[in-house]
């Protein structure tokens, strides 16, 4: 048999009572609470104990020092104590009924007597405690509650102060934001005004240059018209003389030729007209917002091209390297593509062309033909070509090919792509001016940067093309 089977009802009841009894009053728990150390007591018993011993507060059972008057209500234990009390009452009632029939065992009668005596003592003791300590306990308890109340009021005051401060900050934040917005609007109005003035200056400069160029053209037109008339008159005289073979006629023509010797020495020439570069204030700062890191794709490079280790620079090596003739590689054109593929967004990068006498940079379709050296179909290539012959320097754009004379060489080229708007443009980074802007196009395919250092020209044009770093300010 197990220990529980051997134990009598009286023993089981006693064990249950011990578990549900307050250590202080030795009665069933009444409104039990549990301290930090895990021991449980009646609420009034615990408060009375703390009132007697003052500080430091400690557990009445294990005497452990507690951090403060902290405890938790143990409702479950209170319900168990109530059940235990009811169960004991029912057992006692059953034993009384059995006792009247003369069948109550001695052990049960002993349990009943002892339990009644203990219960009487405990009840009286608890009653005495309640009577004796009621007034004083309430006063002490009120004092502690008042201390807690003061602390809570203090914390509320602090929280209220912070809340008031936060509300003030909300108003201040709105005011600061409003002020900042006004500053932004004001500053951009200044910039708009400044840019408008810059725009007007540029337009005025172009109009002035247009007037000067038109004056040159008209003056040259008048001079050429007079020259044409004089030549036409001389031609008629000579034709007339040739029809009349008399000596006098020949003498007249000889005299006319001598008189018109200066006319014969004149060479018709077209007027040289020039326009200032289209400088755009703040252009580079605006474009650099769309800076994109560009590197070269070795798989597309012509076998005669040498790429730098960081894939930022390319030059013509002159000797064909032993490289696989893969479909991506250019086999005839001294060309290499950028590794980046664009299908959306705005992108900007800069290329250092230095003092090269010939070069080409731009954008092409990813499907551009890599084999042979035939001209690319319109729409496959959007490139800028720099060409220097003697002292004459010109820039050419593809699709279709057209050129323009420039006063000074371009040393650094900016390339801008806006895929969605179909916009491609080239810029002179040094002068912050627009070189050329292609008409808007509709891009349906992926685009890639394209570079060509071109072939050497009698020992010149050996410098590389270099993609500038994003932090470059040269």
C-alpha positions as CSV (number, residue, x, y, z in Angstrom):
1,X,0.0,0.0,0.0
2,X,1.1,3.6,-0.7
3,X,1.8,6.1,2.1
4,X,-1.4,8.0,1.1
5,X,-3.5,4.8,1.4
6,X,-2.0,4.1,4.9
7,X,-2.7,7.6,6.1
8,X,-6.0,8.1,8.0
9,X,-8.5,10.7,7.1
10,X,-7.4,12.7,10.1
11,X,-3.8,12.7,8.9
12,X,-4.8,13.9,5.4
13,X,-7.0,16.6,6.9
14,X,-4.2,17.7,9.1
15,X,-1.7,17.9,6.2
16,X,-4.1,19.9,4.1
17,X,-4.8,22.3,7.0
18,X,-1.1,22.9,7.5
19,X,-0.7,23.8,3.8
20,X,-3.6,26.2,4.0
21,X,-2.7,27.8,7.3
22,X,-1.1,31.2,7.9
23,X,2.3,31.0,9.6
24,X,1.4,34.0,11.8
25,X,-2.2,33.3,13.0
26,X,-2.1,29.5,12.5
27,X,-5.6,29.7,10.9
28,X,-6.8,29.2,7.4
29,X,-5.7,32.0,5.1
30,X,-7.8,35.0,5.0
31,X,-7.1,37.3,2.0
32,X,-3.7,35.7,1.5
33,X,-0.8,37.5,-0.1
34,X,2.6,36.2,-1.3
35,X,5.9,38.1,-0.6
36,X,9.0,38.3,-2.9
37,X,10.5,35.2,-1.2
38,X,7.5,33.1,-2.1
39,X,5.9,32.7,1.4
40,X,2.2,33.5,1.9
41,X,0.4,35.1,4.9
42,X,-3.0,36.7,5.7
43,X,-2.9,40.3,4.6
44,X,-3.6,41.7,8.0
45,X,-1.2,39.3,9.7
46,X,1.6,40.4,7.4
47,X,0.9,44.1,7.9
48,X,0.8,43.7,11.7
49,X,4.1,41.8,11.6
50,X,5.7,44.6,9.6
51,X,4.3,47.2,11.9
52,X,5.8,45.5,14.9
53,X,9.3,45.1,13.5
54,X,9.4,48.4,11.5
55,X,12.4,48.4,9.2
56,X,14.1,46.7,7.5
57,X,11.1,44.7,6.3
58,X,11.6,41.0,6.3
59,X,9.6,37.8,5.8
60,X,8.1,36.5,9.0
61,X,8.8,32.9,8.1
62,X,12.3,32.9,6.5
63,X,13.4,36.4,7.8
64,X,14.7,37.3,4.4
65,X,15.2,41.1,4.0
66,X,12.7,42.5,1.5
67,X,13.2,45.3,-0.9
68,X,10.1,47.1,0.3
69,X,6.4,46.6,1.2
70,X,5.8,44.6,-2.0
71,X,3.5,41.6,-2.2
72,X,1.0,40.0,-4.6
73,X,-2.6,39.0,-3.8
74,X,-2.9,35.1,-4.0
75,X,-6.5,34.6,-4.9
76,X,-6.0,31.0,-5.8
77,X,-4.6,30.2,-2.4
78,X,-7.5,32.1,-0.8
79,X,-10.0,29.9,-2.7
80,X,-8.1,26.7,-1.7
81,X,-8.2,27.8,2.0
82,X,-12.0,28.4,1.7
83,X,-12.4,25.0,0.2
84,X,-10.3,23.4,3.0
85,X,-12.3,25.2,5.7
86,X,-15.6,23.9,4.1
87,X,-14.2,20.4,3.7
88,X,-13.1,20.3,7.4
89,X,-16.6,21.4,8.4
90,X,-18.3,18.7,6.4
91,X,-15.9,16.0,7.8
92,X,-16.7,17.1,11.3
93,X,-20.4,17.1,10.6
94,X,-20.1,13.5,9.3
95,X,-18.2,12.4,12.3
96,X,-20.8,13.8,14.6
97,X,-23.5,11.9,12.9
98,X,-21.4,8.7,13.1
99,X,-20.6,9.4,16.7
100,X,-24.3,9.5,17.5
101,X,-24.5,5.9,16.1
102,X,-21.6,4.9,18.3
103,X,-19.4,4.0,15.3
104,X,-16.7,6.8,15.3
105,X,-13.2,5.4,15.7
106,X,-11.0,6.7,18.5
107,X,-8.5,8.3,16.1
108,X,-11.3,10.2,14.4
109,X,-12.7,11.4,17.8
110,X,-9.3,12.5,18.8
111,X,-8.9,14.4,15.5
112,X,-12.2,16.0,16.1
113,X,-11.4,17.1,19.6
114,X,-8.0,18.3,18.8
115,X,-9.0,20.0,15.7
116,X,-11.8,21.8,17.5
117,X,-9.5,22.9,20.2
118,X,-6.9,24.1,17.7
119,X,-9.7,25.7,15.6
120,X,-11.0,27.4,18.7
121,X,-7.6,28.7,19.7
122,X,-6.8,29.8,16.2
123,X,-10.1,31.6,15.8
124,X,-9.8,33.3,19.1
125,X,-6.2,34.2,18.4
126,X,-7.1,35.6,15.0
127,X,-10.0,37.5,16.6
128,X,-7.7,38.9,19.3
129,X,-5.2,40.0,16.6
130,X,-7.9,41.7,14.7
131,X,-9.3,43.5,17.7
132,X,-6.0,44.4,19.2
133,X,-4.2,45.6,16.1
134,X,-7.1,46.9,14.0
135,X,-6.8,50.6,14.9
136,X,-3.0,50.7,14.9
137,X,-2.7,48.6,11.7
138,X,-5.1,50.8,9.9
139,X,-3.2,53.9,10.9
140,X,0.1,52.3,9.8
141,X,-1.4,51.0,6.6
142,X,-2.9,54.5,5.9
143,X,0.6,56.0,6.4
144,X,2.2,53.6,3.9
145,X,-0.6,54.1,1.4
146,X,-0.1,57.9,1.9
147,X,3.6,57.4,1.1
148,X,2.7,55.5,-2.0
149,X,0.1,58.1,-2.9
150,X,2.7,60.8,-2.5
151,X,5.1,58.9,-4.8
152,X,2.4,58.4,-7.4
153,X,1.4,62.1,-7.2
154,X,5.1,63.0,-7.7
155,X,5.4,60.7,-10.7
156,X,2.1,62.1,-12.1
157,X,3.5,65.6,-11.8
158,X,6.7,64.6,-13.5
159,X,4.8,62.8,-16.3
160,X,2.5,65.9,-16.6
161,X,5.5,68.1,-16.9
162,X,7.0,65.9,-19.6
163,X,3.6,65.7,-21.4
164,X,3.3,69.5,-21.3
165,X,6.9,69.8,-22.7
166,X,6.1,67.3,-25.4
167,X,3.0,69.3,-26.4
168,X,5.1,72.4,-26.5
169,X,7.6,70.5,-28.7
170,X,4.8,69.5,-31.0
171,X,3.9,73.2,-31.5
172,X,7.6,74.1,-31.8
173,X,8.2,71.3,-34.3
174,X,5.3,72.6,-36.5
175,X,6.6,76.2,-36.3
176,X,10.2,75.1,-37.1
177,X,9.0,73.0,-40.0
178,X,6.9,75.9,-41.3
179,X,9.9,78.2,-41.0
180,X,12.1,75.8,-42.8
181,X,9.6,75.4,-45.6
182,X,9.5,79.2,-45.9
183,X,13.3,79.3,-46.0
184,X,13.3,76.6,-48.7
185,X,10.7,78.4,-50.8
186,X,12.6,81.7,-50.4
187,X,16.0,80.2,-51.3
188,X,14.6,78.4,-54.3
189,X,12.9,81.6,-55.4
190,X,16.3,83.2,-55.2
191,X,17.8,80.3,-57.2
192,X,15.0,80.5,-59.7
193,X,15.5,84.3,-60.1
194,X,19.3,83.8,-60.4
195,X,18.8,81.0,-63.0
196,X,16.3,83.1,-64.8
197,X,18.9,86.0,-64.9
198,X,21.6,83.5,-66.1
199,X,19.2,82.2,-68.8
200,X,18.6,85.8,-70.0
201,X,22.3,86.6,-70.0
202,X,23.0,83.5,-72.1
203,X,20.2,84.3,-74.5
204,X,21.4,87.9,-74.8
205,X,24.9,86.7,-75.5
206,X,23.6,84.3,-78.2
207,X,21.5,87.1,-79.7
208,X,24.5,89.4,-79.7
209,X,26.6,86.7,-81.4
210,X,23.8,86.1,-83.8
211,X,23.8,89.7,-84.8
212,X,27.5,89.8,-85.3
213,X,27.4,86.6,-87.3
214,X,24.6,87.9,-89.4
215,X,26.5,91.1,-90.0
216,X,29.5,89.1,-91.2
217,X,27.4,87.0,-93.4
218,X,25.6,90.0,-95.0
219,X,28.9,91.8,-95.6
220,X,30.4,88.8,-97.1
221,X,27.2,88.2,-99.2
222,X,27.5,91.8,-100.6
223,X,31.2,91.3,-101.3
224,X,30.6,88.0,-103.0
225,X,27.7,89.4,-105.0
226,X,29.9,92.2,-106.3
227,X,32.6,89.7,-107.1
228,X,30.2,87.5,-109.0
229,X,28.9,90.5,-111.0
230,X,32.5,91.6,-111.9
231,X,33.4,88.1,-112.9
232,X,30.2,87.8,-114.9
233,X,31.0,91.0,-116.7
234,X,34.6,89.9,-117.5
235,X,33.3,86.6,-118.8
236,X,30.9,88.3,-121.2
237,X,33.7,90.6,-122.4
238,X,36.0,87.7,-123.1
239,X,33.3,85.7,-124.8
240,X,32.5,88.7,-127.0
241,X,36.2,89.1,-127.9
242,X,36.6,85.5,-128.7
243,X,33.8,85.9,-131.2
244,X,35.5,89.0,-132.7
245,X,39.0,88.1,-133.7
246,X,40.3,91.7,-134.4
247,X,43.5,92.8,-132.9
248,X,41.9,95.8,-131.3
249,X,39.5,93.5,-129.4
250,X,42.3,91.4,-128.0
251,X,44.1,94.5,-126.9
252,X,40.9,95.7,-125.2
253,X,40.6,92.4,-123.3
254,X,44.3,92.5,-122.3
255,X,43.7,95.9,-120.8
256,X,40.6,94.7,-119.1
257,X,42.5,91.8,-117.6
258,X,45.2,94.0,-116.4
259,X,42.7,96.3,-114.8
260,X,40.9,93.3,-113.2
261,X,44.1,91.6,-111.9
262,X,43.0,92.1,-108.3
263,X,39.6,90.6,-109.1
264,X,41.3,87.5,-110.5
265,X,43.4,87.1,-107.5
266,X,40.4,87.1,-105.1
267,X,39.4,83.7,-103.7
268,X,35.8,83.4,-102.6
269,X,35.6,82.4,-99.0
270,X,32.7,81.6,-96.6
271,X,32.4,83.7,-93.4
272,X,33.6,82.1,-90.2
273,X,30.9,82.3,-87.6
274,X,31.1,81.1,-84.0
275,X,28.7,80.7,-81.1
276,X,29.6,80.6,-77.4
277,X,29.3,77.3,-75.6
278,X,25.8,76.8,-74.1
279,X,26.9,77.1,-70.4
280,X,24.3,75.9,-67.9
281,X,24.8,77.2,-64.3
282,X,24.7,74.5,-61.7
283,X,24.5,71.8,-64.4
284,X,27.1,69.5,-63.0
285,X,25.8,69.7,-59.4
286,X,22.4,68.7,-60.7
287,X,23.6,65.9,-62.9
288,X,25.9,64.4,-60.3
289,X,22.7,63.6,-58.2
290,X,22.3,60.8,-60.8
291,X,25.9,59.6,-60.7
292,X,26.3,55.9,-61.5
293,X,29.4,53.8,-61.0
294,X,30.5,52.6,-64.4
295,X,33.1,49.8,-65.0
296,X,34.2,48.2,-68.2
297,X,33.2,44.7,-69.4
298,X,36.3,42.7,-70.3
299,X,34.2,40.1,-72.2
300,X,33.2,42.8,-74.8
301,X,36.7,44.4,-75.2
302,X,38.5,44.2,-78.6
303,X,41.5,41.9,-78.3
304,X,43.8,44.9,-79.0
305,X,42.5,46.9,-76.1
306,X,44.1,46.9,-72.6
307,X,41.9,47.4,-69.6
308,X,43.1,48.6,-66.2
309,X,42.8,46.3,-63.2
310,X,40.0,48.4,-61.7
311,X,38.2,48.3,-65.1
312,X,38.0,52.1,-65.2
313,X,40.5,52.8,-68.0
314,X,41.0,51.5,-71.6
315,X,43.8,52.1,-74.1
316,X,44.8,50.7,-77.5
317,X,47.7,48.2,-77.0
318,X,48.5,47.6,-80.7
319,X,49.1,43.9,-80.2
320,X,46.2,41.4,-80.4
321,X,45.9,39.4,-77.2
322,X,45.0,35.8,-77.1
323,X,41.4,36.1,-76.0
324,X,38.4,33.9,-76.9
325,X,36.3,35.2,-79.8
326,X,33.1,35.0,-77.9
327,X,29.9,36.5,-79.3
328,X,30.0,39.5,-76.9
329,X,33.5,40.7,-78.1
330,X,34.1,43.4,-80.7
331,X,36.4,41.8,-83.3
332,X,37.1,44.8,-85.6
333,X,36.2,48.0,-83.8
334,X,38.5,49.2,-81.0
335,X,35.5,49.2,-78.7
336,X,34.5,48.0,-75.2
337,X,31.1,48.2,-73.5
338,X,30.3,49.2,-69.9
339,X,29.4,46.4,-67.6
340,X,26.2,48.2,-66.4
341,X,22.9,47.5,-68.2
342,X,20.2,50.2,-68.0
343,X,16.5,49.4,-68.4
344,X,15.1,52.3,-66.4
345,X,16.1,55.4,-64.3
346,X,18.4,58.4,-64.8
347,X,22.2,57.9,-64.9
348,X,25.2,60.1,-65.3
349,X,28.9,59.4,-65.6
350,X,32.0,61.3,-66.7
351,X,34.9,60.2,-69.0
352,X,38.4,61.8,-69.0
353,X,39.5,62.0,-72.7
354,X,42.5,64.2,-71.9
355,X,44.6,65.3,-74.9
356,X,43.6,62.4,-77.2
357,X,43.2,63.4,-80.9
358,X,40.4,60.9,-81.5
359,X,38.0,59.1,-79.2
360,X,34.4,58.0,-78.9
361,X,32.0,57.7,-75.9
362,X,28.3,57.2,-75.6
363,X,25.4,54.8,-75.2
364,X,24.3,51.9,-77.3
365,X,21.7,49.1,-77.3
366,X,22.8,45.9,-75.6
367,X,22.1,44.1,-78.8
368,X,24.5,46.2,-80.9
369,X,26.5,44.3,-83.4
370,X,29.9,43.4,-82.1
371,X,31.3,41.8,-85.3
372,X,32.7,43.7,-88.3
373,X,33.2,47.4,-88.5
374,X,30.1,48.5,-90.4
375,X,28.2,51.7,-89.5
376,X,25.6,51.0,-86.8
377,X,21.9,51.3,-87.8
378,X,20.2,54.5,-86.6
379,X,18.9,54.1,-83.0
380,X,21.5,51.5,-82.1
381,X,24.2,53.9,-81.2
382,X,24.2,57.4,-79.6
383,X,27.8,58.5,-79.4
384,X,30.0,61.6,-79.3
385,X,33.3,61.5,-81.3
386,X,36.2,63.9,-80.8
387,X,38.5,64.5,-83.7
388,X,41.6,66.8,-83.9
389,X,43.3,67.3,-87.3
390,X,46.2,69.7,-87.0
391,X,44.9,72.7,-85.1
392,X,41.3,72.1,-86.1
393,X,39.2,70.4,-83.4
394,X,35.7,69.1,-84.1
395,X,33.0,67.0,-82.4
396,X,30.7,64.6,-84.2
397,X,27.6,62.8,-83.1
398,X,26.1,59.6,-84.5
399,X,22.6,58.7,-85.6
400,X,22.8,60.5,-88.0
401,X,26.4,61.6,-88.2
402,X,26.8,65.4,-87.9
403,X,29.7,67.6,-86.8
404,X,30.4,70.9,-85.3
405,X,33.6,72.9,-85.0
406,X,34.7,73.9,-81.5
407,X,37.2,76.5,-80.4
408,X,38.9,74.4,-77.7
409,X,39.4,70.7,-77.2
410,X,37.1,68.9,-74.7
411,X,39.0,67.1,-72.0
412,X,36.2,65.6,-70.0
413,X,32.8,64.5,-71.2
414,X,29.7,64.0,-69.1
415,X,27.1,61.4,-70.4
416,X,23.5,61.6,-69.2
417,X,20.7,59.1,-69.8
418,X,17.0,59.4,-68.8
419,X,15.6,56.1,-69.9
420,X,11.9,56.8,-69.3
421,X,11.9,60.2,-71.1
422,X,14.2,58.8,-73.9
423,X,16.8,61.6,-73.3
424,X,20.5,61.3,-74.0
425,X,22.9,64.3,-73.8
426,X,26.6,65.0,-73.7
427,X,28.3,67.8,-71.6
428,X,31.6,69.5,-71.5
429,X,32.4,69.0,-67.8
430,X,35.2,71.6,-67.7
431,X,33.1,74.4,-69.1
432,X,29.8,73.1,-67.6
433,X,28.2,73.4,-71.0
434,X,25.9,71.3,-73.2
435,X,27.6,69.7,-76.2
436,X,24.7,68.0,-77.8
437,X,21.3,66.6,-76.8
438,X,19.6,64.0,-78.9
439,X,16.0,64.3,-79.9
440,X,13.7,62.3,-77.5
441,X,13.5,58.6,-78.3
442,X,11.5,55.7,-77.1
443,X,13.7,53.1,-75.6
444,X,12.4,49.5,-75.7
445,X,15.7,47.6,-75.2
446,X,18.4,47.6,-72.6
447,X,21.2,50.2,-73.0
448,X,24.9,50.1,-72.1
449,X,27.8,52.6,-72.0
450,X,30.2,52.3,-74.9
451,X,33.9,53.5,-75.2
452,X,36.5,53.6,-77.9
453,X,40.0,55.0,-77.5
454,X,40.4,54.7,-81.3
455,X,43.6,53.8,-83.1
456,X,46.9,55.6,-82.7
457,X,47.7,58.3,-85.2
458,X,51.4,58.3,-86.1
459,X,52.5,57.8,-82.5
460,X,49.9,60.1,-81.0
461,X,46.5,59.3,-79.5
462,X,48.0,56.7,-77.2
463,X,46.5,58.1,-74.0
464,X,43.7,56.1,-72.4
465,X,40.0,56.8,-71.9
466,X,39.3,56.9,-68.1
467,X,36.0,56.7,-66.4
468,X,36.1,59.2,-63.5
469,X,35.3,58.2,-60.0
470,X,32.1,59.5,-58.4
471,X,34.0,61.7,-55.9
472,X,36.1,63.3,-58.6
473,X,35.8,67.1,-58.7
474,X,38.3,67.9,-61.4
